[in-house]
Amino acid sequence: MLSVETASNQLASMERPPFLLSMDRVTKDYKSDGQSVRALNDVSIQVGAGRFVALVGRSGCGKSTLLNLAGAMDFPTRGQVLIDGIVTEYLSEAQLTKLRREKIGFIFQSFQLLHTLNVIENVEIPLLLAGHSNARPLAFERLESVELADLAKRMPHQLSGGQMQRVAIARSLVHSPRILLADEPTGNLDTATGNSILNILQQICSEQKMTILMATHSAESASFVDTVVRMQDGQIKEIVRS
C-alpha cells in the first residue's frame, strides 16, 4: 500500500507522468436510503496534457461523479485515480488542499461567484487563500485574458450570464492549474453565449496546453472538443478522438 510519506514525495516530484489524469478500473458506490448505488462501474481512462475532453451522457450516467474523482473531491470505492502521477486517496487533507489549489481549476454551471465581492475580488480569491503576495495584478491579467478587465469593479449582479461565466473562468485559471474541470459550463446560457464560452475554453486548451475535462449533455458543446467520452449507466461506452 502506498504510504502518506510516499504520496508526499509524489507531490514534490518534478517528473511528468505520461498522462495528466489516469483512472484504473474505478468503481464508486454511494449509500442512498440504506441501499448501495453504483455511480461508476469499472471505469478506466487516461487523459494527456493539453486535451479538451467532453464527458457526454444523460443525467445520472456518472459524469459528475467522474469529475469529482478527477478533482480529488471524492475517492473511488475500488480502483485508483492519479492526478499528475499522484494517487489521490492516500493524501492527507493538507496534501489534498495543496493538490487542488496548485493543479486543479473548477468551473460550475451556476458560476458560484460571491455576490458580496466585486469581479476582481472574486478572481483573486484562490490566490489569497494560498497566501499569494501578488494576487491583484495576477487576477487582473486573467480578467484581461477573458476580455473583462474593464468590468473589474462591477458586482456580479451587474453582469450578464456570459460575463459571470467568464469571471468564473478567470478565477479558475488564476493559479495556473494543469487541469480544468467544467461541469455543464454552458447549461445556464443561451446558445450564442454558450458557444462563446466554449471558444474561450478551446483557446485556453490550445494556447496554454491545459487539460480540460467538461461534463455536458449537449452534442453541440461536445463538437468543440478533441475527445468525446460517451457514458451510460456508470460506464464508458465509447471514446472518440479527433
Buried (B, 14 or more C-beta within 10 A) or exposed (E): EEEEEEBBEBBEEEEEBEBBBBBBEBBBBEEEEEEEEBBBBBBEBBBBBBBBBBBBBEEBBBBBBBBBBBBBBBBBBEBBBBBBBBBBBBBEEEBBBBBBBBBBBBBBBEBEBEEEBBBBBBBBBBBEEBEBEEBBEBBBBBBEBBEBBEBBEBBBEEBEBBBBBBBBBBBBBBBEBBBBBBBBBBBBBEEEBBBBBBEBBBEBBEEBEBBBBBBBBBEEBBEBBBBBBBBBBBBBEEEEEE
